Amino acid sequence: MTEVDATITVVGPDGPGTLLDLFEGSEELVVYRHMWFPGEPFENQCEGCTMTYWATQNLTAHLNARGGSFAVFAQAPYSDLAPFIEFMGYPQNWYSTADV
């Protein structure tokens, strides 16, 4: 658990929003940080993070059912993340923290 400023701006599929917005009314937010290598093609992104995220996709439903939310952060512009998210078929709970 880490205390952070809830007004930090992240960028997701619907544009910019605050960290507080990601809670979506829940009491807890679990965040996974996906290591991102700027300028690298999809196949050169972190294999361990990709494998871990595949294993946690059902975590979103599990947490939502128990009053929690889940988000994935990556240090890249959202315009770089969006094609990867679509290619991998990931849920739209990814957010850019490139400017944080």
Rosetta blueprint (number, residue, H / E / L):
1 M L
2 T L
3 E L
4 V L
5 D L
6 A L
7 T L
8 I L
9 T E
10 V E
11 V E
12 G E
13 P L
14 D L
15 G E
16 P E
17 G E
18 T E
19 L L
20 L H
21 D H
22 L H
23 F H
24 E L
25 G L
26 S L
27 E L
28 E E
29 L E
30 V E
31 V E
32 Y E
33 R E
34 H L
35 M L
36 W L
37 F L
38 P L
39 G L
40 E L
41 P L
42 F H
43 E H
44 N H
45 Q L
46 C L
47 E H
48 G H
49 C H
50 T H
51 M H
52 T H
53 Y H
54 W H
55 A H
56 T H
57 Q L
58 N L
59 L H
60 T H
61 A H
62 H H
63 L H
64 N H
65 A H
66 R L
67 G L
68 G E
69 S E
70 F E
71 A E
72 V E
73 F E
74 A E
75 Q L
76 A L
77 P L
78 Y H
79 S H
80 D H
81 L H
82 A H
83 P H
84 F H
85 I H
86 E H
87 F H
88 M H
89 G L
90 Y L
91 P L
92 Q L
93 N L
94 W E
95 Y E
96 S E
97 T L
98 A L
99 D L
100 V L
